Amino acid sequence: MIHNLEIKNENLHGSFSNEYEPILTVKSGDTIRMQTPDIEWGYFKSK
């Protein structure tokens, strides 16, 4: 299965913690495609 994660404010925390609720559960062999923010927490959509 292919999972696509888009940048959404509710998914961005700026730190790691086991207190955050998972946003995705994957199985072995699954593929994850995701957008990542730049250093200023913006993002560039490819043309």
Sequence and secondary structure as in RCSB ss.txt:
>XXXX:A:sequence
MIHNLEIKNENLHGSFSNEYEPILTVKSGDTIRMQTPDIEWGYFKSK
>XXXX:A:secstr
 EEEE   GGG  SS  TTS  S    TT EEEE    TTS      
